[in-house]
Amino acid sequence: MEYTMFTLIGISFLLLLASFFGKDRIKHLEEQLDHLTLSLAQETYQLKKRLKVLEEELLMEDESSAEPLKKRSDDAFFSAHDRIWLLYKQGLSAEQIARETAMTTEEVRMILRGIAR
């Protein structure tokens, strides 16, 4: 009886040690999932940036090509503010405006606070 108990305790100790040195398959899957999530977030961000540029190009009026680039970027900046203000006046929430303009909610709230002053 004593030999059986010592044998079982010894085997349990060996199995415990083996569990520490064994490969953790779940950890490997978690790392793959994290990598996939990060790459998906990066791709989504890049697509939103491209979409925002395309939307701004479509919304801009045809202007003369001799106009300086700085003035064009200022116009795009002001048109984004105007668009946010118009969407806000239409009754959209900051979250909805953020989705429409591909901005973060905090950016939209800061712009709305700046306009309200």
C-alpha positions, -999 to 999 in steps of 0.1 A, spaced: 0 0 0 28 24 9 47 15 -23 15 23 -44 11 57 -27 48 66 -33 46 54 -69 14 75 -75 30 106 -59 61 101 -79 42 97 -112 21 128 -104 52 148 -97 67 137 -130 35 146 -149 35 180 -132 71 187 -143 62 175 -178 33 199 -180 56 228 -174 80 218 -202 54 207 -227 43 229 -256 14 252 -250 -8 249 -281 -33 274 -269 -6 301 -265 5 295 -301 -31 299 -313 -35 331 -292 -3 345 -308 -17 337 -343 -50 353 -334 -33 385 -321 -12 387 -353 -43 383 -374 -62 409 -354 -33 434 -357 -29 429 -395 -67 432 -399 -67 465 -379 -38 479 -400 -56 470 -433 -88 485 -421 -70 517 -411 -53 519 -445 -86 513 -463 -103 541 -443 -75 565 -451 -77 557 -488 -115 560 -487 -113 594 -469 -89 607 -496 -112 595 -523 -142 611 -507 -124 644 -503 -114 643 -539 -150 637 -550 -163 664 -527 -138 690 -539 -149 714 -566 -129 716 -597 -104 743 -591 -77 757 -613 -44 737 -613 -24 769 -607 -38 771 -571 -11 764 -545 -12 731 -527 -13 747 -493 -46 765 -501 -61 732 -513 -52 714 -481 -67 743 -461 -98 740 -482 -100 702 -475 -95 709 -438 -123 735 -438 -146 713 -459 -141 684 -434 -151 708 -406 -181 720 -426 -191 684 -433 -189 675 -396 -210 706 -387 -236 698 -413 -239 662 -402 -242 674 -366 -269 698 -376 -288 669 -393 -290 652 -359 -263 626 -362 -244 616 -331 -206 620 -327 -202 582 -332 -222 583 -365 -203 613 -377 -170 595 -369 -181 565 -390 -191 588 -419 -159 608 -419 -135 580 -410 -123 599 -379 -122 589 -343 -151 598 -320 -127 620 -300 -116 639 -330 -152 646 -340 -160 658 -305 -130 681 -304 -139 696 -337 -175 701 -326 -163 717 -294 -141 740 -314 -169 750 -337 -193 756 -309 -170 782 -293 
